[in-house]
């Protein structure tokens, strides 16, 4: 699965492409940092204009909007290019996998679902890695950029409700809340990867029988197909049940986290020692840090699918190697 990074043929794309994606992602994070700073300045100016008429001129107000438009335009250009290039990069990864399997295809004839592994699972693996990998990279770089900002802004937070004074409180609130949510969701969804794997096995058996029935009237008999589809139905219903309580916990947690920073800031806000711009700036920085730390929580359903695909491809590669060794042994 990872020949893309070990074969010299793909070094230009795997190494050079990775570096380019890193640079583009870091650029996006730095633009986001500038936008976060803009939020603080803009909302302070907005508060000043609303509380003291004519204290902010029309030109000054429009200049803030013009600054935002420039930052937004650069952000759009970079992210569109980054997404376009990443799609090409992941397809090259899929191609490296496909070529590896093509070369060993003579050992795959006795493996059930071999064509599905090479065609469908390589496609799924590449697409999932594209989405998860890009998001993981952004989360890590966002943490690197925004944690120091949140740390600095948190100096003005004098105390937390029910707890009292805590240095750099908002950073600790983000870490504890995200870590707690990750542990909670991982515990609740621990059965999902195995269920996803079983779904693919049942679907593969059902599809194979239908394909064989296209060429032979002796296959895909009504009772056989009905029994196979019964297995498909059973495992899907099982997945629906497990996702029912998983999603209930997930969305309860995510919706609850919306008000967490406001609760943490409550003593500071009601004391009136900070401005509206500061509140907007720290809330946004908190959101960026929190969301990055919640990477596993927000990506868990996709991670479940990735685990299943990786498990199938790993077993496929193991079977290829076993078949190769058996044929080499027979020749010897």
N, C-alpha and C positions, 0 to 999 in steps of 0.2 A: 504493500500500500504506500510505502514511503520511498520508492525507488526514485521519485521525482527529485529528491534531495541528495541522493547518493550516486546517481549516474552522471558522468561528466557531460553527456549529451544535453542534459537539461540545466546545467549550472547557470547559464545566462538567464533563464527564466526563473529558476528556483531561488538562486542567491540574489541576482540583480533585481529580479521582480520583487522579491521580499523587501529589499532595501528601499525600492521606490515606493512600495506600499507603506512602509514605516515612515518615510519622509512625508508622504501625503497625509497620513493619519495624524502625525505630529503637527503638521501645518493646520489641520482642521481644529485640533485641540487648542492651539495658540490663538486662532481666530475666535474660538468660543470664549477664551479667557478675556480677550479684548471686548467681546460683546457683554460679558459679565460686568466688566468695569464700566462699560457704557450704561448699563442698567442702573448702577448706583448713581452716576452723575445725572442721568436723565430724570430719574424719579426725585432726586433732590431738587432739580430745577423745576419739576412739575409741582412739588410741594411748595416751593418758594413762590411760584406764579399764582397758585391757588390761594395762598394765605396772604400774600402782599401784592395786590393788583399793580400791573405795569412794572413790577420789579424785574421781569424777564422780557426782553424785547422779542418781537416776532422773528427777527433775523436770528437771534440766539436760539430760539426754540426750533426753528427750521434747520439750523445747523446741526442740532442733535440728530434730527431725522435723517439728514443727508449723510452723517457719519455712519449711522446704522445701515443705510442702504449700501454704502461702499463695502462695509464689512460683510453684509449679507451676500452681495454680488460675488465677492471673492470666495466666500464659503461655498456658494452654489457651484462655481466653476471648478473648484478643487474636488468637491465631493462627487460631482458628475464624472470627472475624469478618473477619480480613484475607483469608483464603482465599475466604470467601463473597463479599466485596466485589470481590476481584480477578477472580473468575469473571465477575461482572456487567460489570466494567470491560473485560475482554477481549472479551466478546460485543458490547459497543458498538463496539469497534474493528472487529470482524468486520462489524458492520452498516454502518459507514461505508464499508468496502471494498466490500461487496455493493451498496450503493446507488450507488456510483461506477460499478461495472460494469453495474448495471441501466440506468443512464442512457445507457450507450454500447452497449447490447445490439444495436442495429441494425447496428453495425459488426462484430459478432462472428460473424455467420452463416457466414462462409467460413473461420473459424479452427477447425482440428481440436481437439477436446477442450475447446471453450469452456465448455460446461456444467460440465465437471469442474473447470475453473479456478475458476469462480464459486462452485460449491457445495462441492466437496471441499477444494480448496486454501486457500480463505479460512478454512474450519473448521480445517484443519491448522495454518495460519499462526497463527491466534489462539490455539489450544491450546498450540502450541510456545512462542510468545512469552510466554504466561502462565507456563508452567513455567520456562523459561530466564530470563525477565526477573525473576521473583520471586526465583529462586535467585541471580542475579547481584547483585541489590540487597542481598540478605542477606549475600552474600559480601563485598561492598565495605564494608558497614556493620560487619560482624563484624571485618574487618581494621582498620577505623578504631578500633573499641572495644578489641580484644584485643591488637593489636600493642604499644601502650604498656604494657599489663599484662605481657605476656611480656617486654618490654624491661626492665621494673623487676624482675621475678622473676629474670631471667637474671643480675642482678648477683651473685647468690649462687653461680653456676656458675663455679667457679674454673678448670676446664680441660676440654678435650675429649680423648678417647682418641686416641693416636697423633699428635695435633697439638700439644697443649699449651694454654697459656692463650690464650683469645680473649674479648675483652670482649663481653658480651651474646650469648654463643655460641648460645643456643637460637633467637634470632631469625634469625641467619645460617644455621643448620642448616635451619630451616623454609623460608627463601627459596630456598636453593640446591637443596634436595631437591625442592621443588615446581616450581621453574623447570626443573630437569633433567628431571623427569617429564613436564612439559608439552611440552618440545621433543622428547623421545623419542617420546611418543604421537602428537604432530602429524606427526612424520616417518613413523612406522609407518603411520598412518591417512590419509596424504595422498591416496590414490586413492579413498577411500570416498565423498566427495561426488559425484564423477563417476559412480561406479557406481550410487548411489542415483538420480541423475537419469536414467540410462539405464533403470533398472528402471521408473520411472514412464512413460517413453516407450513401452517394450514393453508394459506393462500397459494403457496407454491405447489402443494400436492393437488389442490383443487384445479389449478390452472394446467398442470401437467396432464391430468387425466382428460381434460377438455381438448388439449392439443393432440394427444394421442387418438382421441375419438375422431378427429378430423381425417385421419389416415386409415383407421381401422374400425370396422363396425362392431368388433368384439370389445372395444374399449368405450368408456364413458356411458355405460349402461345407466338407465334412470336410477336404479337403487344405489349404485356406486356413487354417482354424482350427488344424489340426495344425501347420502351419508357424509361425503366429503364436505358438502355445503353446510351440513349440520355442525361439523367441527368448526367451520369458518364462523358461523353464526354464534356459536357458544363462546368462542374466544373473544369475538368483538363485543358481545354483551358483557363479558367479564371486564374488558377494558373500559367500557362506558361506565360501569359501576365504580371502578377504582378512580377514574377521572372525575366522577361526581363529587366525591369528598375531597379529592386533591384540589380541584378548582374552587370548591367552597372555601378551603383554607387559604389557597393562594390569593384569591380576590379579596377576602377579608383582610388579609395581611397588607396587601398593596393599597387598598382603600384606607385602611387605618394609618398607614405611613404618611398619607397626605397631610394630616394635621399634626404629626409628631414634631416637626420643626417649630410650628406655631406654639405648641404646648411648651416646648423647651425655651422659646423666646418670650413666653408670656410675662414673667416678672420684669424683663428688660423693656418690653414694649409698654406695659402699663405704667412704668416709672417715667416714661417719656425722655429717656436719656439718649435715644438714637433717632435718626431721621428715617423717612420713608425710603429714601434711596439706599440707606444701609440695610434696612430690612429686606428689600428686594434683592440686593446683592448677596447677602448671606444666605437667604432662602434658596437662591439659584445655585450658589456654590455648594450648599448642603445637598441640594437635589442631585447635582452632578456627582458628588462623592458617594452619596447613598445609592444612586442608580448603578454606578460602577461596581460598588460592593455587592449589589444584588444581581450580578451577572448570572449566577447559577440559578437564582430564583426565577428570573424572567426567561431564562433559556432552557429550563428543565425539560419541557416537552420535546424540544428539538434535540437536546442532549440524549434523551431516552432513545430517539430514533437513531442517532449517531452510534450509540452503544450497540444497538441491534445490528446495524449495517456493518460496523467494525467486527462484531462477533461472527457474522456470516462470512465476510471476506477472509477473516483469519482462518476459519475452519476450511474454507475453499482452498486457500493457499496450502494449508496443512495436507489436505487430500491430494492436491497436485504433487506435492513433494513425495508423499507416500507412493502414489502411482508411478512416479518417475523412478523411485528406488526399486520398486518391484519389477519394472520393465528392464532396468539396468541389470538387476540380479538374474532375470531370466536369460538375457543376452549373454551374460557371463557364464 
